[in-house]
Amino acid sequence: MQANDPVQEKSNTSRSPNSQIGNIPRPALKIQHKYAKSYFLETQRIIKSIQEKIPGKIMVYYVPIKYSMVDDHVDYFLEALKDVKEDTGVINLIIFSPGGSWEAALRIASLIRKFCKTFNVIIPSRCSSAATKLALGAEKMYFTPSGFITPVDTQIIYKMMGTEGNIGNTGNFTSCDAINKVIDLLLARSSSGEDREKVYKGYELIFKYIHPTMVGDTIRVSKASERSGRQLMNMHPDSFESLEKIDEIAKKLVYDYPSHDYPIIYTEAKELGLPVELIEDKELCFSLWDLIKYYRSATREVKTIVGPSVIHIEENSVVIETDTKRLARRFSFNKQFLQSTRSWEYTNDNSQWVKVIHASNAFGYKTIAIQEQEEEIPKLDLETQPSTPAENLVPPKS
């Protein structure tokens, strides 16, 4: 076969995806980044409908299960409260959160109470750990039948004995109360000489697995958790039978439950002595559930494959919303796999807090960056997609 045989040339061309046909190069593939839909208009509609049923100003604090409440959120609560008058009668905060920093919870409760006469929380589903702490700062906790809080025994990083007595950090969290219970079980503290020997041997056994400083940490942070719970409830002492009752509740929430994730539903919260009320309006319960479903979809991580070893990530991790605007922590970056180190590197990081507000454009809203000179961010979400009813939203796999 001759070198210029057209059959041979066609065969070579078909095997080479980057080859040229004649002198015309193939067009480069254009990558279109994917973005999660915000559902801002849908959540605004629901918030306003809830506000018509429950007297007061509605706020939402949504933290996805894989994230945590942190001190940074406090500043953006202040941003959310800018258009709330300080003499507002009631603020009702809808909470969904797996927990996080109890220091942040204390500061958020204190901040909100500066802008209203009465602070209530609405618990449509998960309100765990530090989120429970935040709820303790409210005059009233409104539960739906699916709502729950949890104990507030603090979780700390597990430290074990390393080589030559050094601290070994596993990076895993464990409950302070669990460690305290193990210590009590092994030591069975007593004042007699024989039992003191058992105590010594008990500690000797414990310190093979737990670093001595961790024993001190468990006592310290447990006391801090108890104290912060008491401090939050003392912001509204008239909601409880007495100051002694506040002290009792603070201790029970730290020490009396079998696990950190134990769900305390409405009936048990009432027996505990907390100022709770059950939401029996079914339409209101369903509206709150619809709200959670929209936020689950709006905070879903979206990935775009940019190249063989590059992935673009878009995600809204936290939402603070009122009936006029939404604040969200937006992640936007590339993950690139480096063959040299066999690890992922983060590049082109444009993550920031953004604000979504109503606007007179084709979509009814716009997204802007929160900074000194606020600038509109184009195409933050798939605004061209049609609205999706909440009942058609499928929760993401955990």
Backbone hydrogen bonds, N-H to C=O, Kabsch-Sander energy under -0.5 kcal/mol:
donor,donor_aa,acceptor,acceptor_aa,energy
5,D,2,Q,-1.6
9,E,5,D,-2.1
10,K,6,P,-2.2
11,S,7,V,-2.1
12,N,8,Q,-2.1
13,T,9,E,-2.1
14,S,10,K,-2.1
15,R,11,S,-1.0
16,S,12,N,-0.6
16,S,13,T,-1.1
19,S,16,S,-1.4
21,I,24,I,-1.2
22,G,20,Q,-0.8
24,I,21,I,-1.7
31,I,29,L,-0.6
32,Q,30,K,-0.5
33,H,31,I,-0.6
43,T,39,Y,-2.4
44,Q,40,F,-2.5
45,R,41,L,-2.0
46,I,42,E,-1.9
47,I,43,T,-2.7
48,K,44,Q,-2.2
49,S,45,R,-1.8
50,I,46,I,-2.5
51,Q,47,I,-2.2
52,E,48,K,-1.1
53,K,49,S,-0.7
53,K,50,I,-0.9
54,I,50,I,-2.3
57,K,90,V,-3.1
59,M,92,N,-2.5
60,V,321,E,-2.5
61,Y,94,I,-3.0
62,Y,319,V,-2.9
63,V,61,Y,-0.5
63,V,96,F,-2.9
67,Y,64,P,-2.0
69,M,99,G,-2.5
73,H,70,V,-1.6
74,V,71,D,-1.3
75,D,71,D,-0.6
75,D,72,D,-0.5
76,Y,72,D,-0.8
77,F,73,H,-1.5
78,L,74,V,-1.5
79,E,75,D,-1.4
80,A,76,Y,-2.0
81,L,77,F,-1.8
82,K,79,E,-1.1
83,D,80,A,-0.5
84,V,81,L,-1.9
85,K,83,D,-0.5
88,T,85,K,-1.8
88,T,115,F,-0.7
91,I,118,T,-2.3
92,N,57,K,-3.4
93,L,91,I,-0.6
93,L,120,N,-2.7
94,I,59,M,-3.3
94,I,92,N,-0.6
95,I,93,L,-0.6
95,I,122,I,-2.3
96,F,61,Y,-2.3
97,S,126,R,-1.6
101,S,69,M,-2.4
102,W,100,G,-0.5
105,A,101,S,-1.7
106,L,102,W,-2.3
107,R,103,E,-2.0
108,I,104,A,-2.7
109,A,105,A,-2.3
110,S,106,L,-2.0
111,L,107,R,-2.5
112,I,108,I,-2.7
113,R,109,A,-1.9
114,K,110,S,-0.6
114,K,111,L,-1.2
115,F,112,I,-2.0
116,C,113,R,-0.7
117,K,88,T,-1.5
117,K,89,G,-0.8
118,T,89,G,-1.8
120,N,91,I,-2.7
120,N,118,T,-0.5
121,V,140,K,-2.5
122,I,93,L,-2.8
123,I,142,Y,-3.5
125,S,95,I,-0.5
127,C,148,F,-1.1
128,S,97,S,-2.3
131,A,128,S,-2.7
132,T,129,S,-0.7
133,K,129,S,-1.6
134,L,130,A,-2.1
135,A,131,A,-2.0
136,L,132,T,-1.8
137,G,133,K,-0.6
137,G,134,L,-1.2
138,A,135,A,-1.9
139,E,119,F,-2.8
140,K,119,F,-0.7
141,M,275,P,-2.6
142,Y,121,V,-3.0
142,Y,140,K,-0.6
143,F,141,M,-0.7
143,F,277,E,-2.6
144,T,123,I,-1.8
147,G,144,T,-1.8
148,F,125,S,-2.4
149,I,264,I,-2.2
150,T,127,C,-0.6
152,V,253,L,-2.3
153,D,253,L,-0.5
156,I,174,T,-2.7
158,Y,172,N,-3.6
160,M,168,G,-3.1
162,G,166,N,-3.7
165,G,162,G,-1.1
166,N,163,T,-1.8
168,G,160,M,-3.2
169,N,167,I,-0.5
170,T,158,Y,-1.9
170,T,168,G,-0.6
171,G,158,Y,-0.5
174,T,156,I,-2.5
176,C,154,T,-2.6
179,I,175,S,-1.6
180,N,176,C,-2.5
181,K,177,D,-2.2
182,V,178,A,-1.9
183,I,179,I,-2.4
184,D,180,N,-2.5
185,L,181,K,-2.1
186,L,182,V,-2.3
187,L,183,I,-2.6
188,A,184,D,-1.9
196,R,192,S,-2.0
197,E,193,G,-1.3
198,K,194,E,-1.2
199,V,195,D,-2.4
200,Y,196,R,-2.4
201,K,197,E,-2.3
202,G,198,K,-2.4
203,Y,199,V,-2.5
204,E,200,Y,-2.2
205,L,201,K,-2.0
206,I,202,G,-2.5
207,F,203,Y,-2.9
208,K,205,L,-1.1
209,Y,206,I,-2.0
210,I,206,I,-2.6
211,H,159,K,-1.5
214,M,211,H,-1.6
215,V,211,H,-0.8
215,V,212,P,-0.6
216,G,212,P,-1.2
217,D,213,T,-2.1
218,T,214,M,-2.3
219,I,215,V,-1.4
220,R,216,G,-2.4
221,V,217,D,-2.9
222,S,218,T,-1.6
223,K,219,I,-1.9
224,A,220,R,-1.8
225,S,221,V,-2.4
226,E,222,S,-2.3
227,R,223,K,-2.4
228,S,224,A,-2.6
229,G,225,S,-2.0
230,R,226,E,-1.9
231,Q,227,R,-2.5
232,L,228,S,-2.3
233,M,229,G,-2.0
234,N,230,R,-2.0
235,M,232,L,-1.1
236,H,233,M,-1.5
239,S,236,H,-2.0
240,F,237,P,-1.8
246,I,242,S,-1.5
247,D,243,L,-2.0
248,E,244,E,-2.1
249,I,245,K,-2.6
250,A,246,I,-2.4
251,K,247,D,-1.8
252,K,248,E,-2.4
253,L,249,I,-2.5
254,V,250,A,-0.8
254,V,251,K,-0.5
255,Y,251,K,-2.8
256,D,252,K,-2.1
262,Y,259,S,-1.1
264,I,149,I,-3.4
264,I,262,Y,-0.6
265,I,263,P,-0.9
269,A,265,I,-2.5
270,K,266,Y,-2.3
271,E,267,T,-2.0
272,L,268,E,-2.0
273,G,269,A,-0.8
273,G,270,K,-0.8
274,L,269,A,-2.1
276,V,274,L,-1.8
277,E,141,M,-2.4
279,I,143,F,-3.4
280,E,278,L,-0.8
282,K,280,E,-0.8
285,C,281,D,-2.1
286,F,282,K,-2.5
287,S,283,E,-2.1
288,L,284,L,-2.2
289,W,285,C,-1.9
290,D,286,F,-2.6
291,L,287,S,-2.1
292,I,288,L,-1.9
293,K,289,W,-2.2
294,Y,290,D,-2.3
295,Y,291,L,-2.1
296,R,292,I,-2.3
297,S,293,K,-1.9
298,A,294,Y,-2.6
299,T,295,Y,-1.8
300,R,297,S,-1.2
302,V,314,E,-2.8
304,T,312,H,-2.3
306,V,304,T,-0.9
306,V,310,V,-1.9
307,G,310,V,-1.7
310,V,307,G,-0.8
311,I,335,K,-2.6
312,H,304,T,-3.2
313,I,333,F,-3.4
314,E,302,V,-2.3
315,E,331,F,-2.1
317,S,315,E,-0.6
317,S,329,R,-3.0
319,V,62,Y,-2.6
320,I,327,L,-2.6
321,E,60,V,-1.9
322,T,325,K,-2.7
326,R,356,V,-2.2
327,L,320,I,-3.3
328,A,354,V,-2.4
329,R,318,V,-1.6
330,R,328,A,-0.9
330,R,352,Q,-2.6
331,F,315,E,-3.9
333,F,313,I,-1.8
334,N,347,T,-3.2
335,K,311,I,-3.4
336,Q,334,N,-0.5
336,Q,345,E,-3.1
337,F,309,S,-2.8
338,L,336,Q,-0.6
338,L,343,S,-3.0
339,Q,337,F,-0.6
342,R,338,L,-1.6
343,S,338,L,-1.2
345,E,336,Q,-2.8
347,T,334,N,-2.4
347,T,345,E,-0.5
350,N,332,S,-3.5
350,N,348,N,-0.8
352,Q,330,R,-2.2
354,V,328,A,-2.8
355,K,368,I,-3.2
356,V,326,R,-2.9
357,I,355,K,-0.5
357,I,366,K,-2.4
358,H,324,T,-0.7
359,A,364,G,-1.5
361,N,359,A,-1.3
366,K,357,I,-2.5
368,I,355,K,-3.0
369,A,375,E,-2.7
370,I,353,W,-1.8
371,Q,369,A,-1.0
374,E,372,E,-0.7
377,I,367,T,-3.4
380,L,377,I,-0.6
383,E,381,D,-2.4
385,Q,382,L,-1.8
392,N,389,P,-1.8
393,L,390,A,-1.5
